[in-house]
Amino acid sequence: MVPRRLNRLLALLILFVWRDLRIQYAQTSLSVLWAFLQPIIAGFVFTWLFSEWVPIQGGKVPYLLFILPGMGSWFYFTHLIYQGGMVFSQNQHLIRKIYFPRLILPLSKSILALLDLIAAIMIALVMKIIFHSPFEWKLLLLPIFIMTLGITGFTFALWIATLGFRYRDIFHFFPFILGLSVWLTPVFYPTTMLPAEFSWIHFFNPVAASMDGMRWCLIPRYPLPWRYIFSFILILILFIFGIAYYKSVEPDMADSI
């Protein structure tokens, strides 16, 4: 009985992911290739803008190799916030008509958004070959940091989606916060550039932890401070309370949305 139910949930999840994928690239000539073109174009633009001004700790590291994991992580997170955060309100016609596990909706957005992140990571691996950067054992740990970023994005999307169907102001609040947060997250610069008295900001930032974790896997001698453990504890707490809050309001969701 349990395996049959899991198979149904998996089939439903795949259905939503495929539906969103078709909508995202509908009527485009390049289709999924856009997932690769966007990080390539953005990577070269930001390399041209910042490469001479940003010192990277851990030896001589090409700035393009440094920025690709950060940029891919941030694009993934913001995409998931914008798309996953509104997933309940955008699918209210389904929620009102039939019952299904609504957690599948933000989860499907999390999986779909991984396409852009994986594309950026694949380009970074190609850059490692081009720049003759050695492949180390740390690369095997890369999926762990991708998973932690996925949990982080899903958690924030779940909070926004659950709160948003009651408090619509949150849809105006979070884009403003995200616009500021990109400069408080080490997307374009390493954490070592931040003054010591402000470094604690990064260590409570779960996006920064996953971002620097990917760089640690990809870049030789790149530092990964142990204090990032605080951000993983924080996102675990937010995840647990987010699921609990969602469960408390789910029974009224169809009537309140």
KEKE-3310 file (N, C-alpha, C; in steps of 0.2 Angstrom, whole numbers, plus 5000, padded with zeros to 4 digits):
npx = (5004:5009:5021:5014:5007:5017:5022:5012:5013:5025:5023:5014:5022:5032:5023:5019:5032:5035:5025:5028:5040:5037:5029:5038:5048:5040:5037:5049:5064:5077:5075:5079:5092:5093:5096:5109:5115:5112:5119:5132:5133:5130:5141:5152:5150:5150:5163:5170:5167:5171:5183:5195:5195:5192:5199:5203:5204:5215:5224:5229:5215:5204:5192:5180:5178:5176:5164:5154:5148:5143:5134:5125:5120:5113:5104:5096:5091:5083:5075:5067:5061:5053:5045:5041:5036:5024:5016:5005:4995:4994:4990:4977:4965:4966:4968:4956:4947:4951:4958:4975:4992:4998:5011:5018:5018:5027:5038:5040:5043:5056:5063:5063:5069:5082:5088:5094:5104:5112:5116:5125:5134:5139:5145:5155:5163:5168:5175:5185:5193:5197:5205:5214:5213:5215:5206:5199:5196:5186:5176:5167:5159:5151:5137:5131:5131:5123:5111:5109:5107:5095:5086:5086:5081:5068:5063:5062:5053:5042:5038:5035:5025:5015:5012:5008:4996:4987:4992:4995:5004:5016:5021:5025:5035:5046:5053:5059:5067:5075:5082:5091:5098:5107:5118:5123:5126:5139:5140:5147:5159:5172:5170:5180:5183:5174:5173:5179:5170:5158:5157:5149:5137:5137:5138:5126:5119:5111:5111:5123:5132:5130:5134:5147:5151:5150:5160:5171:5172:5175:5186:5203:5211:5202:5195:5183:5174:5171:5161:5150:5141:5132:5122:5117:5111:5101:5093:5088:5080:5071:5065:5059:5049:5043:5036:5028:5020:5014:5006:4997:4989:4985:4972:4963:4966:4960:4948:4952:4961)
npy = (4994:5006:5008:5009:5021:5030:5029:5035:5048:5051:5051:5061:5072:5072:5075:5088:5095:5092:5099:5113:5114:5114:5125:5135:5135:5137:5140:5145:5146:5141:5133:5122:5126:5139:5138:5136:5146:5158:5158:5158:5170:5180:5176:5180:5194:5198:5195:5203:5215:5214:5207:5212:5219:5211:5202:5184:5173:5159:5156:5158:5161:5159:5172:5169:5155:5156:5164:5157:5146:5154:5163:5154:5148:5159:5163:5151:5151:5164:5162:5151:5157:5167:5160:5148:5154:5159:5149:5143:5152:5154:5142:5140:5136:5123:5119:5122:5113:5099:5087:5085:5081:5096:5100:5096:5105:5117:5109:5104:5115:5118:5107:5109:5122:5118:5115:5126:5128:5117:5118:5129:5123:5113:5121:5127:5116:5113:5125:5122:5112:5120:5130:5122:5118:5108:5093:5088:5077:5083:5086:5076:5079:5089:5087:5087:5100:5106:5100:5105:5118:5117:5113:5124:5134:5128:5129:5143:5146:5139:5145:5158:5155:5149:5159:5168:5166:5171:5183:5195:5205:5200:5196:5208:5212:5203:5203:5215:5213:5203:5210:5218:5208:5202:5209:5206:5193:5182:5183:5190:5192:5186:5180:5184:5197:5205:5216:5211:5213:5212:5199:5190:5190:5183:5170:5166:5165:5154:5153:5158:5149:5137:5141:5145:5132:5125:5132:5128:5115:5115:5124:5124:5124:5133:5142:5136:5141:5135:5140:5141:5131:5136:5142:5131:5125:5135:5135:5122:5123:5132:5125:5114:5121:5127:5117:5113:5124:5125:5113:5116:5126:5120:5113:5123:5129:5128:5135:5147:5153)
npz = (5000:5004:4995:4983:4985:4986:4973:4966:4971:4967:4953:4951:4955:4945:4935:4937:4937:4924:4917:4921:4916:4902:4901:4905:4894:4883:4866:4863:4854:4857:4868:4882:4881:4885:4899:4899:4892:4899:4912:4906:4898:4908:4917:4910:4908:4922:4925:4917:4923:4937:4939:4941:4953:4963:4975:4977:4989:4992:4982:4965:4956:4943:4940:4933:4936:4949:4951:4944:4952:4963:4956:4950:4961:4967:4957:4956:4969:4970:4959:4963:4975:4969:4960:4967:4979:4975:4972:4978:4977:4963:4959:4963:4957:4955:4969:4975:4968:4969:4980:4984:4989:4994:4996:4985:4975:4979:4979:4967:4960:4966:4961:4947:4946:4949:4937:4931:4940:4940:4927:4928:4936:4928:4918:4925:4928:4916:4914:4924:4917:4906:4912:4918:4931:4945:4948:4963:4978:4985:4976:4976:4986:4982:4978:4991:4995:4985:4988:5001:4997:4990:5000:5007:4998:4996:5009:5011:5001:5004:5016:5011:5002:5010:5019:5011:5005:5014:5018:5008:5006:5008:4996:4990:4999:4999:4986:4987:4998:4993:4983:4990:4997:4989:4989:5002:5002:4997:4982:4971:4977:4988:5005:5013:5010:5017:5031:5047:5058:5052:5048:5053:5048:5036:5041:5046:5035:5025:5012:5008:5014:5007:4995:4996:5000:4988:4981:4988:4985:4971:4969:4971:4987:4992:5006:5018:5031:5047:5054:5047:5050:5059:5050:5044:5055:5057:5046:5046:5058:5053:5043:5049:5057:5047:5040:5050:5052:5039:5039:5049:5043:5031:5031:5030:5018:5005:5007:5011:5002)
capx = (5000:5014:5024:5009:5005:5023:5023:5007:5015:5031:5020:5011:5027:5035:5018:5020:5038:5035:5021:5031:5046:5034:5027:5044:5051:5035:5037:5056:5068:5083:5072:5083:5099:5094:5098:5116:5117:5111:5125:5138:5133:5131:5147:5157:5149:5152:5170:5173:5166:5173:5188:5201:5194:5190:5204:5200:5208:5216:5228:5227:5209:5200:5186:5174:5177:5174:5158:5149:5144:5139:5129:5121:5116:5109:5099:5092:5087:5079:5070:5063:5057:5048:5040:5038:5033:5017:5014:4998:4990:4994:4986:4971:4960:4967:4967:4949:4943:4953:4963:4981:4997:5000:5018:5021:5019:5034:5044:5041:5047:5063:5067:5063:5074:5089:5091:5098:5110:5116:5119:5130:5140:5142:5149:5161:5167:5171:5180:5191:5197:5200:5210:5219:5212:5215:5200:5201:5192:5181:5171:5162:5154:5147:5129:5128:5129:5117:5105:5107:5104:5088:5082:5085:5076:5062:5060:5059:5047:5036:5036:5032:5019:5010:5010:5006:4989:4983:4995:4997:5009:5023:5024:5029:5040:5052:5057:5063:5073:5080:5086:5096:5102:5112:5125:5125:5128:5145:5139:5152:5165:5173:5168:5186:5182:5169:5176:5178:5165:5152:5157:5144:5131:5137:5138:5119:5116:5111:5113:5131:5135:5129:5137:5154:5153:5151:5166:5176:5172:5177:5192:5208:5213:5197:5193:5176:5174:5167:5156:5144:5137:5126:5117:5113:5106:5096:5089:5085:5074:5066:5062:5054:5043:5039:5032:5023:5015:5010:5002:4992:4984:4983:4965:4958:4969:4955:4943:4955:4965)
capy = (5000:5012:5009:5012:5028:5034:5029:5040:5055:5053:5052:5068:5076:5072:5078:5095:5097:5092:5105:5119:5114:5115:5132:5140:5136:5137:5145:5147:5142:5137:5129:5121:5129:5145:5137:5136:5152:5163:5159:5159:5177:5183:5175:5184:5201:5200:5194:5209:5220:5213:5202:5216:5222:5206:5197:5178:5169:5152:5155:5161:5157:5163:5174:5166:5149:5158:5167:5153:5143:5159:5166:5149:5147:5164:5162:5146:5154:5169:5159:5147:5162:5170:5155:5144:5158:5161:5143:5141:5157:5153:5135:5140:5133:5116:5118:5122:5108:5093:5087:5082:5084:5103:5101:5094:5111:5120:5104:5103:5121:5117:5102:5113:5127:5114:5114:5132:5128:5111:5120:5133:5119:5110:5126:5128:5110:5114:5130:5119:5109:5125:5133:5117:5118:5101:5090:5085:5073:5087:5087:5071:5082:5094:5085:5088:5107:5107:5097:5110:5124:5115:5113:5131:5137:5125:5131:5149:5146:5136:5150:5163:5152:5147:5165:5173:5166:5175:5190:5196:5210:5197:5196:5214:5213:5199:5205:5221:5211:5200:5215:5220:5203:5200:5212:5203:5187:5182:5181:5193:5193:5181:5182:5187:5204:5208:5217:5206:5215:5211:5193:5185:5190:5177:5163:5165:5165:5147:5153:5159:5143:5132:5144:5144:5125:5123:5134:5124:5108:5116:5128:5121:5128:5138:5141:5135:5142:5130:5144:5141:5127:5140:5143:5125:5124:5140:5132:5116:5125:5136:5120:5111:5125:5129:5111:5113:5129:5123:5108:5119:5130:5116:5111:5129:5132:5128:5140:5154:5155)
capz = (5000:5005:4989:4978:4986:4984:4966:4964:4973:4962:4946:4952:4955:4938:4930:4939:4935:4916:4915:4922:4911:4896:4901:4905:4888:4878:4861:4863:4849:4860:4874:4888:4880:4889:4905:4899:4889:4904:4916:4902:4897:4914:4920:4906:4910:4928:4925:4914:4928:4944:4940:4943:4959:4968:4977:4979:4994:4990:4976:4959:4954:4938:4942:4930:4940:4956:4951:4942:4958:4966:4952:4949:4967:4968:4952:4959:4975:4968:4954:4968:4979:4964:4957:4972:4984:4973:4969:4980:4974:4956:4957:4967:4953:4957:4976:4976:4965:4971:4985:4983:4994:4991:4996:4979:4971:4979:4978:4959:4958:4968:4956:4940:4947:4949:4930:4930:4945:4937:4921:4930:4939:4922:4915:4930:4927:4909:4915:4927:4912:4902:4916:4921:4938:4947:4951:4970:4981:4988:4971:4977:4991:4979:4979:4998:4996:4981:4992:5006:4994:4988:5006:5009:4994:4997:5015:5010:4996:5008:5021:5008:4999:5015:5022:5005:5003:5019:5019:5001:5007:5008:4989:4989:5004:4998:4981:4990:5002:4989:4979:4995:5000:4984:4991:5008:5000:4993:4975:4967:4981:4993:5012:5016:5008:5022:5037:5052:5062:5049:5045:5056:5043:5031:5045:5047:5029:5023:5004:5008:5016:5001:4989:4998:5000:4981:4979:4991:4981:4964:4969:4976:4993:4994:5013:5020:5038:5051:5057:5043:5053:5062:5045:5043:5060:5056:5040:5049:5062:5049:5039:5054:5059:5041:5039:5055:5050:5033:5042:5053:5039:5025:5030:5028:5012:4999:5008:5012:4996)
cpx = (5004:5018:5020:5007:5011:5024:5018:5010:5021:5028:5017:5016:5030:5030:5019:5026:5038:5031:5024:5037:5043:5032:5033:5048:5047:5037:5044:5060:5074:5081:5077:5090:5099:5096:5106:5119:5117:5117:5132:5139:5134:5138:5153:5156:5151:5160:5173:5172:5170:5180:5195:5201:5193:5196:5201:5206:5209:5220:5226:5221:5206:5194:5180:5173:5174:5166:5152:5145:5140:5133:5123:5116:5111:5103:5094:5088:5082:5073:5065:5058:5052:5043:5037:5034:5026:5013:5007:4993:4989:4990:4980:4965:4960:4966:4960:4945:4945:4958:4969:4987:5000:5007:5022:5022:5025:5039:5045:5045:5054:5066:5068:5069:5081:5092:5096:5105:5115:5119:5125:5136:5143:5147:5156:5166:5171:5177:5186:5196:5201:5206:5215:5219:5211:5208:5202:5195:5185:5175:5166:5157:5150:5139:5127:5126:5124:5111:5103:5104:5097:5084:5081:5080:5069:5059:5058:5053:5041:5033:5032:5025:5013:5007:5006:4999:4984:4985:4998:5003:5016:5026:5027:5035:5047:5056:5061:5069:5078:5085:5092:5101:5107:5119:5127:5126:5134:5144:5145:5159:5166:5171:5174:5186:5178:5173:5174:5172:5158:5151:5152:5138:5131:5136:5131:5115:5116:5113:5120:5134:5135:5134:5145:5156:5154:5158:5172:5177:5176:5184:5197:5210:5208:5195:5185:5176:5169:5161:5149:5139:5131:5121:5113:5109:5100:5091:5085:5079:5069:5062:5057:5048:5039:5034:5026:5018:5011:5005:4996:4987:4982:4975:4961:4961:4964:4950:4946:4959:4961)
cpy = (5006:5013:5012:5019:5033:5034:5034:5047:5056:5054:5059:5073:5077:5076:5086:5098:5097:5098:5111:5120:5116:5123:5137:5141:5135:5142:5148:5143:5138:5133:5128:5124:5135:5144:5137:5143:5158:5164:5160:5167:5181:5182:5179:5191:5203:5199:5200:5215:5220:5210:5206:5219:5217:5201:5190:5174:5161:5151:5159:5158:5162:5165:5171:5159:5151:5160:5162:5149:5148:5162:5160:5148:5153:5164:5157:5148:5159:5166:5155:5152:5165:5165:5150:5148:5159:5155:5141:5146:5156:5147:5135:5136:5125:5114:5118:5116:5101:5093:5083:5085:5091:5104:5100:5100:5115:5116:5104:5110:5121:5112:5106:5118:5124:5114:5120:5131:5122:5114:5125:5129:5115:5114:5127:5122:5110:5119:5127:5116:5114:5128:5129:5117:5111:5099:5086:5081:5077:5088:5082:5074:5087:5093:5087:5096:5109:5105:5102:5116:5123:5115:5120:5135:5135:5128:5138:5150:5144:5141:5155:5161:5151:5154:5169:5172:5169:5182:5192:5201:5207:5196:5202:5215:5209:5201:5211:5218:5207:5204:5218:5214:5200:5203:5210:5196:5186:5179:5183:5193:5188:5184:5185:5195:5208:5210:5212:5207:5213:5203:5188:5185:5184:5170:5162:5165:5158:5147:5154:5153:5138:5135:5143:5136:5122:5125:5130:5117:5109:5120:5125:5126:5134:5137:5140:5135:5137:5133:5144:5135:5130:5141:5137:5123:5129:5137:5126:5118:5128:5130:5116:5115:5127:5123:5111:5118:5128:5118:5111:5123:5126:5115:5117:5132:5133:5134:5147:5157:5160)
cpz = (5000:4998:4983:4979:4985:4977:4963:4965:4968:4955:4946:4952:4949:4934:4931:4936:4927:4914:4916:4917:4904:4896:4901:4898:4882:4873:4860:4858:4852:4866:4880:4887:4884:4896:4905:4896:4895:4909:4912:4900:4903:4917:4916:4908:4917:4929:4923:4919:4934:4944:4942:4950:4965:4970:4980:4983:4991:4984:4970:4956:4949:4941:4940:4934:4947:4956:4948:4947:4962:4963:4951:4955:4968:4963:4954:4964:4973:4963:4959:4972:4975:4962:4962:4978:4982:4971:4972:4977:4967:4954:4961:4964:4955:4964:4978:4974:4968:4976:4983:4988:4991:4991:4990:4975:4972:4978:4971:4957:4960:4963:4949:4941:4947:4942:4929:4934:4942:4931:4922:4932:4933:4919:4919:4929:4921:4910:4919:4922:4908:4905:4919:4928:4940:4950:4958:4973:4983:4983:4973:4982:4988:4979:4986:4998:4991:4984:4998:5003:4992:4994:5008:5005:4995:5003:5014:5006:5000:5013:5017:5005:5004:5018:5017:5004:5008:5019:5012:5001:5006:5001:4987:4993:5001:4992:4983:4994:4998:4985:4984:4997:4995:4986:4998:5008:4996:4986:4971:4971:4986:5000:5015:5015:5013:5028:5043:5056:5059:5046:5047:5052:5038:5035:5047:5041:5026:5015:5004:5009:5010:4996:4990:4998:4993:4979:4982:4988:4974:4964:4974:4981:4995:5001:5014:5028:5041:5054:5053:5046:5057:5057:5044:5049:5060:5051:5042:5053:5058:5045:5043:5055:5053:5039:5044:5054:5044:5035:5045:5049:5033:5025:5028:5021:5006:5000:5008:5006:4991)
residu = (MET:VAL:PRO:ARG:ARG:LEU:ASN:ARG:LEU:LEU:ALA:LEU:LEU:ILE:LEU:PHE:VAL:TRP:ARG:ASP:LEU:ARG:ILE:GLN:TYR:ALA:GLN:THR:SER:LEU:SER:VAL:LEU:TRP:ALA:PHE:LEU:GLN:PRO:ILE:ILE:ALA:GLY:PHE:VAL:PHE:THR:TRP:LEU:PHE:SER:GLU:TRP:VAL:PRO:ILE:GLN:GLY:GLY:LYS:VAL:PRO:TYR:LEU:LEU:PHE:ILE:LEU:PRO:GLY:MET:GLY:SER:TRP:PHE:TYR:PHE:THR:HIS:LEU:ILE:TYR:GLN:GLY:GLY:MET:VAL:PHE:SER:GLN:ASN:GLN:HIS:LEU:ILE:ARG:LYS:ILE:TYR:PHE:PRO:ARG:LEU:ILE:LEU:PRO:LEU:SER:LYS:SER:ILE:LEU:ALA:LEU:LEU:ASP:LEU:ILE:ALA:ALA:ILE:MET:ILE:ALA:LEU:VAL:MET:LYS:ILE:ILE:PHE:HIS:SER:PRO:PHE:GLU:TRP:LYS:LEU:LEU:LEU:LEU:PRO:ILE:PHE:ILE:MET:THR:LEU:GLY:ILE:THR:GLY:PHE:THR:PHE:ALA:LEU:TRP:ILE:ALA:THR:LEU:GLY:PHE:ARG:TYR:ARG:ASP:ILE:PHE:HIS:PHE:PHE:PRO:PHE:ILE:LEU:GLY:LEU:SER:VAL:TRP:LEU:THR:PRO:VAL:PHE:TYR:PRO:THR:THR:MET:LEU:PRO:ALA:GLU:PHE:SER:TRP:ILE:HIS:PHE:PHE:ASN:PRO:VAL:ALA:ALA:SER:MET:ASP:GLY:MET:ARG:TRP:CYS:LEU:ILE:PRO:ARG:TYR:PRO:LEU:PRO:TRP:ARG:TYR:ILE:PHE:SER:PHE:ILE:LEU:ILE:LEU:ILE:LEU:PHE:ILE:PHE:GLY:ILE:ALA:TYR:TYR:LYS:SER:VAL:GLU:PRO:ASP:MET:ALA:ASP:SER:ILE)
# end
